[in-house]
Amino acid sequence: MFRAYRELFSAPGTRWLLLAGLLARLPLPMTGIGIITLLAQLRGSYTLAGAVSATFVLGYALLSPQVARLADRHSQHRVLPVASAVSLAGMLLLAATTCLQAPDGLLFVGALLAGFMPGMSAMVRARWAALYRGQPRLQSANSLETVLDEVTFIAGPPLSVGLAVAAFPQAGLLAAALLLAGGTLALVRLRATEPLTSSAPTAAVRGGSPIGQPGVRLLALLMMAMGIIVGSVDVVSVAFAELSGQPAAASLVLSAYAFGSCSAGLLFGALRLTTPLHRQLLVGGLAVALTTLPLWLAASITTLTGAVLLAGVSFAPTMIIAMSLVERLVAVEKLTEGMSWLLAGLNIGVALGAAVSGRLVDYFGLQAGFSVAIGAGAAIVLLAIAGSYRLGGTQVSRTETCG
């Protein structure tokens, strides 16, 4: 298995790309929770904290594909510093507003500016695709990137919260700002791994957005439904642990989800499957839906941990398949934007899943919260069937493409 991953680092600069990509994507999971922790401490309002954080999350989800489009057209080394500078300005405005007791309206302005943060995960994936497009190594690269996404969403929030609590309320947000600046600088310096752009835009670049393609829209919706599962599992697991009198056990439950997803992602990336991608998508969608069902049966922290671990196993492979399909569907000149739309769908889904399941838990109990994940699983099955049918005529197996 490890040989498949060692082969990724045969190209110049790829070892540094791995480290720079890990550093650059940490600010995203740190910023949303950093805003909530900051405002909860200094303004004493979770309603305000949630609204400002949601402004950042939704702003990021809508703006990151536009930043990616500019990067596809004008190159990452030109676009990343500008977009990151705007995002950094927003973070500093948020910190300054709380320090100076300025009007709350400035918090929303700062959150919106912070939403200009580049989608670093898509930027790094586009670099791997530029290096290994049409090769089996790209599946391993996508798998590794998915695992790193999981790692940052595990490590980022506790790091941000820990700094805000142990040091001062703005510390988590400012740490995210420093990491964004450092990660952007590191990626900009890795010019050898950057996708090439043409000085004269092709018809593909001048044309419409990848989200205008039916196949990309289906995959973005599928990723949104997967995000809803993640968001609902996060919220309901915390509520379950609190109602069980073991609030600290929530971290164990959520770690099980991440462990299942990371382990399955690493294993999947080492495989060399000949099954066409559209059929893999169908199998992955069915697996995601089926593995949400045991959540409804959880009666203790132990059984919930097992159910969440099972649910996580199908997440990373399905995400890897979706990213591989986008790489086949979208012209190379628009690949970063195409990937950004899928990741935007995922982030919107996480926000929606957390909001809806939280409201249902408050009013109707834990089972109602888990019903959000199960309903999203049913939607994934329908989207996977539609995607498999639509993409079946155009997709070929990895072996056929790479051979």
PLY file of the C-alpha trace (Angstrom):
ply
format ascii 1.0
element vertex 403
property float x
property float y
property float z
element edge 402
property int vertex1
property int vertex2
end_header
0.00 0.00 0.00
2.77 2.44 0.93
4.45 2.01 -2.45
1.50 3.69 -4.14
2.03 6.75 -1.97
5.82 6.77 -2.22
5.49 6.98 -6.00
3.69 10.32 -5.64
6.87 12.02 -4.49
8.99 11.18 -7.52
8.25 14.58 -9.11
10.22 17.65 -7.96
8.65 19.70 -5.21
5.95 17.19 -4.27
7.21 16.59 -0.73
7.03 20.30 -0.03
3.64 20.43 -1.75
2.30 17.96 0.79
3.52 20.05 3.72
2.51 23.39 2.22
-0.94 22.06 1.40
-1.42 20.81 4.96
-0.37 24.18 6.38
-2.50 26.19 3.94
-5.76 24.34 4.56
-5.66 24.50 8.37
-7.08 28.07 8.53
-10.45 27.02 7.08
-11.60 24.75 9.95
-9.96 27.10 12.46
-11.72 30.26 11.33
-15.39 29.32 11.71
-14.96 27.89 15.20
-12.54 30.71 16.04
-15.27 33.27 15.29
-17.79 31.41 17.45
-15.37 31.10 20.39
-14.31 34.73 20.10
-17.83 36.18 20.05
-19.20 33.80 22.65
-16.50 34.95 25.05
-16.60 38.69 24.37
-20.18 39.34 23.23
-21.91 36.60 25.20
-24.27 35.73 22.35
-24.26 32.38 20.58
-26.90 33.72 18.20
-24.56 36.50 17.06
-21.59 34.12 17.02
-23.47 31.59 14.87
-24.72 34.25 12.45
-21.27 35.76 11.93
-19.67 32.31 11.53
-22.39 31.32 9.04
-21.62 34.50 7.06
-18.02 33.36 6.79
-18.90 29.77 5.85
-21.47 30.67 3.21
-19.29 33.49 1.90
-16.41 31.06 1.53
-18.62 28.46 -0.17
-19.81 30.98 -2.79
-16.56 32.92 -3.26
-13.99 30.11 -3.35
-15.11 28.85 -6.80
-14.76 32.40 -8.13
-11.25 32.65 -6.70
-10.49 29.26 -8.24
-11.75 30.48 -11.63
-9.33 33.40 -11.47
-6.51 31.03 -10.48
-7.29 28.80 -13.47
-7.16 31.80 -15.77
-4.34 33.90 -14.30
-2.30 31.31 -12.32
-2.21 30.49 -8.64
0.91 32.51 -7.87
-0.86 35.69 -8.99
-4.31 35.08 -7.48
-3.53 33.40 -4.15
-1.70 36.36 -2.56
-4.49 38.80 -3.47
-7.34 36.60 -2.28
-5.47 35.69 0.92
-4.74 39.37 1.59
-8.47 40.18 1.41
-9.25 37.27 3.73
-6.54 38.36 6.16
-7.99 41.88 6.18
-11.36 40.40 7.13
-9.86 38.40 10.00
-8.04 41.44 11.31
-11.25 43.49 11.06
-13.05 40.85 13.13
-10.33 40.93 15.79
-10.19 44.74 15.83
-13.98 45.06 16.07
-14.05 42.94 19.21
-11.08 44.73 20.75
-12.54 48.20 20.13
-16.15 47.28 20.95
-17.17 48.52 17.49
-20.72 48.01 16.10
-21.78 44.44 15.33
-22.31 45.28 11.68
-18.54 45.38 11.18
-18.36 41.75 12.32
-20.43 40.68 9.34
-18.29 42.79 6.99
-15.16 41.15 8.40
-16.67 37.67 8.09
-17.62 38.29 4.46
-14.11 39.53 3.63
-12.62 36.52 5.42
-14.75 34.38 3.08
-12.40 35.35 0.23
-10.05 32.71 1.65
-8.85 30.58 -1.29
-10.01 26.98 -1.43
-6.56 25.58 -0.74
-7.71 21.96 -0.95
-8.83 22.48 -4.55
-5.64 24.43 -5.36
-3.46 21.55 -4.17
-5.60 18.91 -5.89
-5.27 20.83 -9.16
-1.49 20.69 -8.77
-1.55 16.92 -8.30
-3.83 16.64 -11.35
-1.41 18.71 -13.41
1.41 16.37 -12.41
-0.38 13.03 -12.79
-3.43 13.58 -15.00
-4.38 10.33 -16.73
-2.16 8.22 -14.43
-3.12 5.79 -11.66
-1.07 7.91 -9.26
-3.78 10.58 -9.34
-6.16 8.32 -7.40
-3.54 7.96 -4.67
-3.03 11.74 -4.66
-6.78 12.39 -4.34
-6.97 9.85 -1.53
-4.09 11.45 0.32
-5.68 14.89 -0.05
-8.99 13.64 1.31
-7.22 12.17 4.33
-5.38 15.46 4.90
-8.70 17.29 4.74
-9.94 15.02 7.52
-6.79 15.61 9.56
-7.14 19.38 9.38
-10.80 19.25 10.40
-9.77 17.08 13.36
-6.81 19.22 14.46
-7.95 22.71 13.44
-10.99 23.32 15.69
-9.41 22.17 18.98
-6.27 24.17 18.16
-8.31 27.31 17.54
-10.50 26.86 20.62
-7.53 25.95 22.81
-5.64 29.10 21.86
-8.70 31.31 22.39
-9.31 29.86 25.84
-5.71 29.55 27.04
-4.30 32.80 25.64
-6.83 35.48 24.66
-10.15 35.38 22.76
-8.71 36.55 19.42
-5.82 34.06 19.51
-7.50 31.28 17.52
-8.56 33.62 14.73
-5.16 35.32 14.57
-3.39 31.94 14.48
-5.55 31.02 11.48
-4.51 34.29 9.84
-0.82 33.53 10.37
-1.22 30.02 8.97
-3.05 31.38 5.94
-0.24 33.84 5.25
2.44 31.17 5.71
0.59 28.55 3.67
-0.04 30.97 0.82
3.62 31.99 0.72
4.71 28.35 0.72
2.40 27.42 -2.17
3.32 30.47 -4.22
6.99 29.55 -3.98
6.33 26.01 -5.31
6.11 27.09 -8.95
7.29 23.70 -10.25
4.05 22.04 -9.15
1.71 24.80 -10.32
-0.71 24.09 -13.21
0.23 25.89 -16.40
-1.99 28.65 -17.77
-2.17 30.07 -21.25
-1.59 33.75 -21.92
-4.36 33.53 -24.54
-7.42 31.98 -22.87
-8.91 29.06 -24.75
-12.58 28.73 -25.61
-12.93 26.42 -22.61
-11.64 29.11 -20.29
-13.77 31.84 -21.87
-16.89 29.67 -21.69
-19.26 29.15 -18.79
-18.52 27.85 -15.34
-18.09 24.09 -14.74
-21.15 24.23 -12.47
-23.14 24.72 -15.68
-22.37 21.11 -16.62
-25.12 18.71 -15.46
-22.60 16.13 -14.28
-20.74 18.65 -12.12
-24.02 19.92 -10.66
-25.04 16.39 -9.71
-21.71 15.76 -8.03
-21.86 19.09 -6.17
-25.34 18.21 -4.89
-24.11 14.77 -3.86
-21.26 16.39 -1.93
-23.75 18.76 -0.28
-25.79 15.77 0.89
-22.62 14.15 2.23
-21.83 17.38 4.07
-25.29 17.31 5.65
-24.46 13.89 7.09
-21.19 15.21 8.53
-22.85 18.28 10.05
-25.66 16.28 11.62
-23.29 13.64 13.00
-21.17 16.39 14.58
-24.09 18.10 16.33
-26.05 15.02 17.36
-22.96 13.24 18.67
-22.20 16.19 20.96
-25.84 16.28 22.12
-25.88 12.50 22.65
-22.74 12.65 24.80
-24.13 15.52 26.91
-27.46 13.79 27.49
-25.59 10.62 28.44
-23.70 12.54 31.12
-20.38 12.02 29.31
-19.76 15.27 27.38
-16.06 14.53 26.92
-16.97 11.34 25.04
-18.08 13.45 22.07
-14.46 13.81 21.00
-14.08 10.01 21.01
-17.18 9.60 18.86
-16.12 12.20 16.32
-12.58 10.81 16.24
-14.07 7.42 15.33
-15.80 9.00 12.32
-12.55 10.59 11.18
-10.56 7.40 11.81
-12.97 5.34 9.72
-12.88 7.82 6.88
-9.08 8.27 6.92
-8.37 4.54 7.05
-10.76 3.76 4.22
-9.40 6.65 2.16
-5.80 5.48 2.49
-6.74 1.91 1.58
-8.86 3.01 -1.36
-6.05 5.18 -2.70
-3.73 2.19 -2.86
-6.16 0.13 -4.96
-6.04 -0.07 -8.73
-9.66 -0.75 -9.64
-10.83 -1.48 -13.17
-14.50 -0.78 -12.42
-15.73 2.30 -14.32
-16.00 5.40 -12.15
-19.73 5.85 -12.68
-20.34 2.37 -11.22
-18.01 3.10 -8.33
-20.06 6.23 -7.64
-23.23 4.17 -7.45
-21.66 1.66 -5.05
-20.20 4.46 -2.94
-23.53 6.29 -2.75
-25.34 3.14 -1.67
-22.67 2.44 0.95
-22.94 5.97 2.37
-26.72 5.64 2.66
-26.69 2.17 4.21
-24.04 3.03 6.79
-26.13 5.91 8.14
-28.95 3.55 9.20
-27.19 2.14 12.33
-27.03 5.70 13.73
-30.74 5.46 14.47
-30.16 2.36 16.60
-27.42 3.80 18.82
-28.39 3.44 22.49
-25.09 4.17 24.25
-21.79 5.94 23.68
-20.22 2.60 22.75
-22.82 1.71 20.12
-22.82 5.28 18.81
-19.04 5.17 18.40
-19.34 1.94 16.44
-22.13 3.32 14.26
-20.20 6.52 13.55
-17.04 4.54 12.75
-19.03 2.49 10.22
-20.56 5.62 8.72
-17.12 7.16 8.25
-15.75 4.21 6.28
-17.71 5.03 3.13
-17.19 8.81 3.23
-13.62 9.24 1.95
-13.81 6.69 -0.91
-17.01 8.28 -2.22
-15.46 11.74 -2.07
-12.38 10.46 -3.90
-14.57 8.98 -6.64
-16.44 12.27 -7.03
-13.19 14.21 -7.34
-11.88 11.71 -9.90
-15.06 12.15 -11.94
-14.68 15.94 -11.92
-11.11 15.52 -13.15
-12.52 13.58 -16.12
-15.49 15.89 -16.76
-13.89 19.32 -16.55
-11.39 20.78 -18.99
-7.91 21.10 -17.50
-8.17 24.89 -17.83
-11.08 24.88 -15.33
-10.15 22.03 -13.04
-9.50 24.10 -9.92
-12.90 25.76 -10.21
-14.61 22.43 -10.85
-13.12 20.93 -7.70
-13.95 24.08 -5.75
-17.65 23.71 -6.55
-17.67 20.21 -5.05
-15.88 21.39 -1.92
-18.24 24.37 -1.71
-21.17 21.96 -1.82
-19.60 19.94 0.98
-19.13 23.01 3.19
-22.67 24.27 2.58
-23.96 20.81 3.47
-22.01 20.74 6.73
-23.49 24.11 7.72
-27.03 23.05 6.76
-26.75 19.68 8.47
-25.54 21.24 11.70
-28.24 23.93 11.69
-31.17 21.66 10.84
-30.19 18.76 13.09
-29.47 21.13 15.98
-32.94 22.64 15.70
-34.57 19.20 15.50
-32.66 17.92 18.52
-33.82 20.93 20.53
-37.47 20.37 19.67
-37.86 16.65 19.02
-34.87 14.80 20.50
-31.84 12.85 19.31
-33.63 10.49 16.93
-34.95 13.45 14.97
-31.40 14.74 14.64
-30.16 11.46 13.21
-33.09 11.46 10.76
-31.36 14.35 8.98
-28.37 12.11 8.22
-30.61 9.27 7.10
-32.63 11.58 4.87
-29.41 12.91 3.33
-28.34 9.30 2.74
-31.54 8.67 0.79
-30.84 11.77 -1.31
-27.32 10.49 -1.99
-28.72 7.24 -3.38
-30.95 9.14 -5.81
-28.11 11.45 -6.84
-25.70 8.52 -7.26
-28.22 6.69 -9.46
-28.77 9.81 -11.56
-25.03 10.47 -11.74
-24.22 6.90 -12.70
-26.85 6.97 -15.44
-25.77 10.35 -16.81
-22.04 9.73 -16.63
-22.13 6.11 -17.73
-22.00 6.98 -21.40
-18.96 9.20 -21.09
-16.80 7.64 -18.38
-14.34 4.78 -18.77
-12.47 2.77 -16.22
-9.25 4.02 -14.69
-7.33 1.21 -16.33
-8.63 2.14 -19.80
-7.83 5.79 -19.32
-4.44 5.29 -17.77
-3.28 2.50 -19.96
0 1
1 2
2 3
3 4
4 5
5 6
6 7
7 8
8 9
9 10
10 11
11 12
12 13
13 14
14 15
15 16
16 17
17 18
18 19
19 20
20 21
21 22
22 23
23 24
24 25
25 26
26 27
27 28
28 29
29 30
30 31
31 32
32 33
33 34
34 35
35 36
36 37
37 38
38 39
39 40
40 41
41 42
42 43
43 44
44 45
45 46
46 47
47 48
48 49
49 50
50 51
51 52
52 53
53 54
54 55
55 56
56 57
57 58
58 59
59 60
60 61
61 62
62 63
63 64
64 65
65 66
66 67
67 68
68 69
69 70
70 71
71 72
72 73
73 74
74 75
75 76
76 77
77 78
78 79
79 80
80 81
81 82
82 83
83 84
84 85
85 86
86 87
87 88
88 89
89 90
90 91
91 92
92 93
93 94
94 95
95 96
96 97
97 98
98 99
99 100
100 101
101 102
102 103
103 104
104 105
105 106
106 107
107 108
108 109
109 110
110 111
111 112
112 113
113 114
114 115
115 116
116 117
117 118
118 119
119 120
120 121
121 122
122 123
123 124
124 125
125 126
126 127
127 128
128 129
129 130
130 131
131 132
132 133
133 134
134 135
135 136
136 137
137 138
138 139
139 140
140 141
141 142
142 143
143 144
144 145
145 146
146 147
147 148
148 149
149 150
150 151
151 152
152 153
153 154
154 155
155 156
156 157
157 158
158 159
159 160
160 161
161 162
162 163
163 164
164 165
165 166
166 167
167 168
168 169
169 170
170 171
171 172
172 173
173 174
174 175
175 176
176 177
177 178
178 179
179 180
180 181
181 182
182 183
183 184
184 185
185 186
186 187
187 188
188 189
189 190
190 191
191 192
192 193
193 194
194 195
195 196
196 197
197 198
198 199
199 200
200 201
201 202
202 203
203 204
204 205
205 206
206 207
207 208
208 209
209 210
210 211
211 212
212 213
213 214
214 215
215 216
216 217
217 218
218 219
219 220
220 221
221 222
222 223
223 224
224 225
225 226
226 227
227 228
228 229
229 230
230 231
231 232
232 233
233 234
234 235
235 236
236 237
237 238
238 239
239 240
240 241
241 242
242 243
243 244
244 245
245 246
246 247
247 248
248 249
249 250
250 251
251 252
252 253
253 254
254 255
255 256
256 257
257 258
258 259
259 260
260 261
261 262
262 263
263 264
264 265
265 266
266 267
267 268
268 269
269 270
270 271
271 272
272 273
273 274
274 275
275 276
276 277
277 278
278 279
279 280
280 281
281 282
282 283
283 284
284 285
285 286
286 287
287 288
288 289
289 290
290 291
291 292
292 293
293 294
294 295
295 296
296 297
297 298
298 299
299 300
300 301
301 302
302 303
303 304
304 305
305 306
306 307
307 308
308 309
309 310
310 311
311 312
312 313
313 314
314 315
315 316
316 317
317 318
318 319
319 320
320 321
321 322
322 323
323 324
324 325
325 326
326 327
327 328
328 329
329 330
330 331
331 332
332 333
333 334
334 335
335 336
336 337
337 338
338 339
339 340
340 341
341 342
342 343
343 344
344 345
345 346
346 347
347 348
348 349
349 350
350 351
351 352
352 353
353 354
354 355
355 356
356 357
357 358
358 359
359 360
360 361
361 362
362 363
363 364
364 365
365 366
366 367
367 368
368 369
369 370
370 371
371 372
372 373
373 374
374 375
375 376
376 377
377 378
378 379
379 380
380 381
381 382
382 383
383 384
384 385
385 386
386 387
387 388
388 389
389 390
390 391
391 392
392 393
393 394
394 395
395 396
396 397
397 398
398 399
399 400
400 401
401 402
